[in-house]
Amino acid sequence: SKSRQRRRTVEKAAAKTIQKRIRGVLARKRFKTLKRKRMFRMAQDSGVLLACEGTVQGESGWYQMNETSAPVYYRVDEFGEWTLVKK
């Protein structure tokens, strides 16, 4: 019947919308992972630590040497001196 066809059309459109959104979420997650890996390589090549999420590069917070290293906490004072606070 027409109502069944209409419902099927609406369901297909809804399914496409959901799939599109899921693909977008997965693509953004993959891009973020690749960007982070590239940033780790650049940081390692230049001999600096990379700020973890939630830390501003160059300010007090959590840092990592590479992807597999455990994060460490550094405090940066007003003179730019770095002090390891927590391993």
C-alpha positions in Angstrom: 0.0 0.0 0.0 1.0 3.7 -0.3 1.4 4.2 3.4 3.8 1.2 3.6 5.8 2.6 0.7 5.9 6.0 2.3 7.0 4.5 5.6 9.7 2.5 3.8 10.9 5.7 2.0 11.1 7.6 5.3 12.9 4.7 7.0 15.5 4.5 4.2 16.1 8.3 4.4 16.5 8.0 8.2 19.0 5.1 7.8 21.0 7.1 5.3 21.1 10.1 7.7 22.3 7.9 10.6 24.9 6.2 8.4 26.2 9.6 7.2 26.6 10.9 10.7 28.3 7.7 11.9 30.7 7.9 9.0 31.5 11.5 9.8 32.2 10.7 13.5 34.5 7.9 12.5 36.3 10.0 9.9 36.9 12.8 12.4 38.2 10.3 15.0 40.6 8.8 12.4 41.8 12.3 11.3 42.5 13.2 14.9 44.5 10.0 15.5 46.6 10.6 12.4 47.1 14.2 13.3 48.3 13.3 16.8 50.7 10.7 15.4 52.2 13.2 13.0 52.5 15.7 15.9 54.4 13.1 18.0 56.8 12.5 15.1 57.4 16.2 14.7 57.9 16.7 18.5 60.3 13.7 18.7 62.3 15.1 15.7 62.7 18.4 17.4 63.3 17.0 20.9 60.3 18.5 22.7 57.5 16.9 24.7 54.0 17.0 23.3 51.2 18.4 25.4 48.4 15.9 26.2 44.8 16.8 25.6 43.6 19.5 28.0 47.2 20.9 28.3 48.3 24.0 26.4 51.7 23.4 24.8 54.3 25.4 26.8 52.2 25.7 29.9 52.0 23.6 33.1 50.3 20.3 32.5 50.6 16.7 31.2 53.1 15.9 28.5 54.3 12.8 26.6 57.6 12.0 24.8 55.9 9.7 22.3 52.7 7.7 21.7 53.5 4.9 24.1 55.2 6.8 26.9 53.4 7.5 30.2 52.3 11.1 30.6 54.3 13.2 33.0 53.2 16.4 34.7 55.4 19.5 34.4 55.0 22.9 36.1 56.2 25.9 34.1 56.8 29.0 36.2 56.6 32.6 35.2 60.2 32.6 34.0 59.6 29.6 31.7 61.5 27.1 34.0 60.1 23.6 33.8 59.9 21.4 36.8 58.9 17.7 36.7 56.2 17.3 39.3 54.7 13.8 38.7 55.9 10.7 36.8 
